[in-house]
Amino acid sequence: MTFRAGDRVHQQHYGVGDIIEMNAAHVTIAFDDGTAREFAAGRVQLQRRVVPPKARPKRRARAR
């Protein structure tokens, strides 16, 4: 299965995230918990997901 930047994936240990960059050697994934991790492309096991990203709470306007 091939993946591209922007694909939503699940990694067994870290959970669900978006592929932000990939090349022949490495895959970089931004996970929903706010972390980004780089994996060896030939060794990482990923599953395609259609889970939407977590909604971030809207910021309230600062009082003046």
Wavefront OBJ file of the C-alpha trace (Angstrom):
o trace
v 0.000 0.000 0.000
v 1.395 3.380 -0.921
v 0.913 6.570 1.017
v 1.286 10.241 0.150
v 1.711 13.460 2.106
v -1.664 14.459 3.541
v -2.888 10.882 4.060
v -4.496 10.081 7.402
v -2.807 7.039 8.985
v -2.641 5.012 12.196
v 0.658 3.896 13.721
v 0.382 1.168 16.360
v 2.268 2.912 19.168
v 1.493 6.618 18.584
v -2.034 6.548 17.170
v -3.674 8.538 14.387
v -2.003 11.369 12.479
v -1.329 12.963 9.110
v 1.666 12.279 6.901
v 3.348 15.648 6.455
v 6.446 14.594 4.534
v 7.868 11.444 3.043
v 10.714 10.313 0.837
v 12.401 6.996 0.048
v 14.090 6.850 3.468
v 11.770 8.564 5.972
v 8.133 9.304 6.780
v 7.212 12.233 9.037
v 3.820 12.086 10.738
v 2.061 14.819 12.734
v -0.029 13.035 15.356
v -3.286 14.281 16.857
v -1.648 14.798 20.258
v 0.485 17.578 18.749
v 3.735 15.648 18.324
v 5.542 15.005 15.048
v 7.715 11.940 14.603
v 9.991 10.641 11.871
v 10.114 6.948 10.991
v 12.234 4.798 8.687
v 10.069 4.329 5.587
v 10.931 0.663 5.143
v 10.195 -0.297 8.744
v 7.139 1.660 9.887
v 3.800 -0.131 9.784
v 0.921 2.166 8.899
v -2.773 1.661 8.304
v -4.911 4.080 6.319
v -7.582 5.835 8.422
v -10.547 8.022 7.600
v -10.880 9.371 11.148
v -11.251 13.159 11.010
v -8.723 15.194 13.018
v -9.702 16.234 16.531
v -11.424 19.595 16.609
v -9.421 22.183 18.476
v -11.412 24.365 20.833
v -11.984 27.887 19.591
v -10.130 30.582 21.431
v -12.162 33.196 23.175
v -11.426 36.817 22.418
v -9.334 38.529 25.059
v -11.100 41.022 27.276
v -9.980 44.566 26.721
l 1 2 3 4 5 6 7 8 9 10 11 12 13 14 15 16 17 18 19 20 21 22 23 24 25 26 27 28 29 30 31 32 33 34 35 36 37 38 39 40 41 42 43 44 45 46 47 48 49 50 51 52 53 54 55 56 57 58 59 60 61 62 63 64
